[in-house]
Amino acid sequence: MAHERNFRVVVVGAGIAGLFIAEKLKHAGIDFTVYEKADEVGGTWRDNTYPGLFVDVLSRQYEFPFQPNYDWSRKYAPAPEIQAYIKKVADDRDLRKYIRFNEEIAGARFTDGRWHVTTAKGATDVADVFISATGFLSKPIYPDIPGRESFAGPAFHSARWDHSVPHQGKRWGIIGAGCSGVQITEALAWEGVDVTQFVRRPQWIHIRENPHTSWWERLRLRLPFAYRLEQQKLWKMINVMDRWRLQPGPQREAMKRQYAEYLDVIKDPELKKKLTPAFHLGCTRIPKSDQNYYQAVQLPNVHIENRGIKRIAPNGVELADGTVSAFDVLVYATGFDAHAYMRPMNITGLNGATFDEVWKERVYSYGGIALPGFPNLFMLYGPFSPVNNVPVPIGLGQEIDYIMQLIALARDRQVAIAPTTEATQRFVARLDAAFPDTVWVGCRNWYSDQGGTPILWPLPQDAHKEFFARIATEDLEFIPVGQPAPAAAA
Ligand SMILES: Cc1cc2nc3c(=O)[nH]c(=O)nc-3n(C[C@H](O)[C@H](O)[C@H](O)COP(=O)(O)OP(=O)(O)OC[C@H]3O[C@@H](n4cnc5c(N)ncnc54)[C@H](O)[C@@H]3O)c2cc1C
């Protein structure tokens, strides 16, 4: 079919999501540009370079399906290896030529059937389809502690690690007990560094073995049959082994016992009490410990502090009871704004609607990928994508295959596609109904919105695959482009 104008796609972000869809767009022969505000690919894995970071799912599950890696050094690869793999994919697939680095997208407006995009530097672009691959854990949150700016030594967020600071000979204060705080503390602990971790809310922690891969495993994966078998095994594992998060039952009870046993290696009852969570297993993201955190915290150079922080002083931290602890370095392992999604980009859809407005009451989406009133705009890993119980590349693959079909439809029929309001409400209601049985309700966690509803995928992975297996045309509006767009569904 002849197209009157050049059909174009703009992608924002060159993390794994942006690169994944870039490869698909390239393969489909579609004209596209990826805008990346930093100077390198990798997103999360470019930014998080703190000691002790390992991928929390099997390395083999953290691969692009189009580029297997047979050479992971460990069962759970160290972060630099993940970043090296992502960079290799960008190089091998010749994706860098499509990426404009150091270009932040400031906003986009849907006018006359196309997206008019503006960069922070004031440049403009026009595209038929706008894809946000801006990540859900990419905007660091700093703690709101008085006096933070007054600290005299180096102080940085875990996602902005300052490698110029030597580890040895310094007193380190790690603020935060989530995944990053746990991994940093255990890594510094085993280096023999004087480290204090501020643990306001202890977490359930998965103590796991992380063996090196053998030459035989690496060789075996190169055989197509063995590789396929391995993939099938992994899929089954995700689908079956992880059901405890979704429904109560013996599997969940067994997990609870297992996690309680991990804590039993702590000999000092006071320390054990300090590190025992007061909420149920799985409610928050579970930190993975590759270097036995519970052994590490019993080393003489490690201190766990559960008294609250009152203020930060130039030489250290003042606790709620007035005690002052002196530190040379402070690390804010305080996480990310997981609900910012595409923001602070200023996106305007039909009838002048913006994301801030439509998400004012509640963050929502259709399938985690689209929103009514924002035609031909697709999000990768938007609200309700499976952020907890499945390796991100697998969830992404399902979303991307579906979005690629929508893009082909948009191009061939010369339409802009958006979900209807009714279909979106149905989708959200279906997920809402599933949450009460899951582990994610009943405690404070970063998955949940203002109203306490988690914004992730609460159903089995098969259901996610199934949702994206077929384009439900009855759920979608097809708006002819080239003409003024009709009003959005109310
Ligand atoms: C410390 C840490 C450990 C993690 N470990 C795991 C794990 O083990 N397993 C797992 O499955 N997931 C893990 N995650 C989740 C991880 O974020 C995802 O697996 C995945 O990397 C997300 O990729 P992404 O491309 O969607 O987003 P990101 O990697 O966040 O990439 C987004 C990109 O968009 C760019 N960008 C953002 N806004 C703009 C803009 N306006 N203009 C231009 N560019 C923009 C950013 O610079 C960035 O490069 C972890 C996250 C963190 C923070």
Ligand as a Chemical Component Dictionary entry (heavy atoms), coordinates in Angstrom:
data_LIG
# 
_chem_comp.id                   LIG 
_chem_comp.type                 NON-POLYMER 
_chem_comp.pdbx_formal_charge   0 
_chem_comp.three_letter_code    LIG 
# 
loop_
_chem_comp_atom.comp_id 
_chem_comp_atom.atom_id 
_chem_comp_atom.alt_atom_id 
_chem_comp_atom.type_symbol 
_chem_comp_atom.charge 
_chem_comp_atom.model_Cartn_x 
_chem_comp_atom.model_Cartn_y 
_chem_comp_atom.model_Cartn_z 
_chem_comp_atom.pdbx_ordinal 
LIG C1  C1  C 0 18.715 -0.860 41.104 1  
LIG C2  C2  C 0 17.743 -1.559 40.209 2  
LIG C3  C3  C 0 17.828 -2.923 40.011 3  
LIG C4  C4  C 0 16.909 -3.572 39.192 4  
LIG N1  N1  N 0 17.029 -4.910 39.030 5  
LIG C5  C5  C 0 16.139 -5.558 38.236 6  
LIG C6  C6  C 0 16.247 -6.951 38.038 7  
LIG O1  O1  O 0 17.125 -7.581 38.597 8  
LIG N2  N2  N 0 15.336 -7.572 37.261 9  
LIG C7  C7  C 0 14.347 -6.897 36.640 10 
LIG O2  O2  O 0 13.534 -7.507 35.937 11 
LIG N3  N3  N 0 14.238 -5.553 36.777 12 
LIG C8  C8  C 0 15.106 -4.886 37.570 13 
LIG N4  N4  N 0 14.997 -3.537 37.739 14 
LIG C9  C9  C 0 13.954 -2.805 37.007 15 
LIG C10 C10 C 0 14.591 -2.152 35.766 16 
LIG O3  O3  O 0 14.332 -0.804 35.855 17 
LIG C11 C11 C 0 14.047 -2.802 34.507 18 
LIG O4  O4  O 0 14.415 -4.172 34.524 19 
LIG C12 C12 C 0 14.554 -2.213 33.195 20 
LIG O5  O5  O 0 15.920 -1.920 33.226 21 
LIG C13 C13 C 0 13.754 -1.008 32.798 22 
LIG O6  O6  O 0 14.147 -0.637 31.511 23 
LIG P1  P1  P 0 13.468 0.590  30.768 24 
LIG O7  O7  O 0 14.136 0.712  29.463 25 
LIG O8  O8  O 0 12.000 0.429  30.812 26 
LIG O9  O9  O 0 13.758 1.839  31.716 27 
LIG P2  P2  P 0 15.134 2.509  32.141 28 
LIG O10 O10 O 0 16.217 1.495  32.212 29 
LIG O11 O11 O 0 14.858 3.308  33.342 30 
LIG O12 O12 O 0 15.481 3.458  30.915 31 
LIG C14 C14 C 0 14.756 4.630  30.658 32 
LIG C15 C15 C 0 15.607 5.535  29.795 33 
LIG O13 O13 O 0 14.832 6.658  29.382 34 
LIG C16 C16 C 0 15.630 7.820  29.473 35 
LIG N5  N5  N 0 14.704 8.944  29.616 36 
LIG C17 C17 C 0 13.802 9.145  30.611 37 
LIG N6  N6  N 0 13.086 10.277 30.390 38 
LIG C18 C18 C 0 13.551 10.793 29.217 39 
LIG C19 C19 C 0 13.201 11.942 28.446 40 
LIG N7  N7  N 0 12.229 12.791 28.824 41 
LIG N8  N8  N 0 13.869 12.183 27.303 42 
LIG C20 C20 C 0 14.850 11.326 26.883 43 
LIG N9  N9  N 0 15.225 10.231 27.585 44 
LIG C21 C21 C 0 14.568 9.959  28.720 45 
LIG C22 C22 C 0 16.507 7.565  30.689 46 
LIG O14 O14 O 0 17.666 8.364  30.666 47 
LIG C23 C23 C 0 16.814 6.077  30.539 48 
LIG O15 O15 O 0 17.972 5.848  29.774 49 
LIG C24 C24 C 0 15.889 -2.844 38.552 50 
LIG C25 C25 C 0 15.808 -1.470 38.762 51 
LIG C26 C26 C 0 16.721 -0.830 39.572 52 
LIG C27 C27 C 0 16.615 0.650  39.762 53 
# 
loop_
_chem_comp_bond.comp_id 
_chem_comp_bond.atom_id_1 
_chem_comp_bond.atom_id_2 
_chem_comp_bond.value_order 
_chem_comp_bond.pdbx_ordinal 
LIG C1  C2  SING 1  
LIG C2  C3  SING 2  
LIG C2  C26 DOUB 3  
LIG C3  C4  DOUB 4  
LIG C4  N1  SING 5  
LIG C4  C24 SING 6  
LIG N1  C5  DOUB 7  
LIG C5  C6  SING 8  
LIG C5  C8  SING 9  
LIG C6  O1  DOUB 10 
LIG C6  N2  SING 11 
LIG N2  C7  SING 12 
LIG C7  O2  DOUB 13 
LIG C7  N3  SING 14 
LIG N3  C8  DOUB 15 
LIG C8  N4  SING 16 
LIG N4  C9  SING 17 
LIG N4  C24 SING 18 
LIG C9  C10 SING 19 
LIG C10 O3  SING 20 
LIG C10 C11 SING 21 
LIG C11 O4  SING 22 
LIG C11 C12 SING 23 
LIG C12 O5  SING 24 
LIG C12 C13 SING 25 
LIG C13 O6  SING 26 
LIG O6  P1  SING 27 
LIG P1  O7  DOUB 28 
LIG P1  O8  SING 29 
LIG P1  O9  SING 30 
LIG O9  P2  SING 31 
LIG P2  O10 DOUB 32 
LIG P2  O11 SING 33 
LIG P2  O12 SING 34 
LIG O12 C14 SING 35 
LIG C14 C15 SING 36 
LIG C15 O13 SING 37 
LIG C15 C23 SING 38 
LIG O13 C16 SING 39 
LIG C16 N5  SING 40 
LIG C16 C22 SING 41 
LIG N5  C17 SING 42 
LIG N5  C21 SING 43 
LIG C17 N6  DOUB 44 
LIG N6  C18 SING 45 
LIG C18 C19 SING 46 
LIG C18 C21 DOUB 47 
LIG C19 N7  SING 48 
LIG C19 N8  DOUB 49 
LIG N8  C20 SING 50 
LIG C20 N9  DOUB 51 
LIG N9  C21 SING 52 
LIG C22 O14 SING 53 
LIG C22 C23 SING 54 
LIG C23 O15 SING 55 
LIG C24 C25 DOUB 56 
LIG C25 C26 SING 57 
LIG C26 C27 SING 58 
# 
